[in-house]
């Protein structure tokens, strides 16, 4: 008969790191201000540096979308430019037919991590 492998014993179990809990934006607070405070608290930088970080992030996303490039933040989602074709619409007040011009718009598709976090 073959011997069974000996079980390993561990003297101390490694504790799992607690997951960070982020607070939702408080009622009556601007989301941008809240995100700036979160950046400041998380990195220990000044309020001015956190604000500049937010401006740089938003500016980079905006300039990429202007060039018809998509911006993918893995785990969060993807921003992309979508084209809308010209179509006939109606004026809701008068019911008159109106021609709506072709235009571009921004679409956001949520990533898997974001989707899973909302389902729970």
Beta strands, then each sheet from edge to edge (+ up, - down):
strand 1: 71-73
strand 2: 77-84
strand 3: 87-90
strand 4: 97-100
strand 5: 103-110
sheet 1: 1+ 2- 5+
sheet 2: 3+ 4-
end
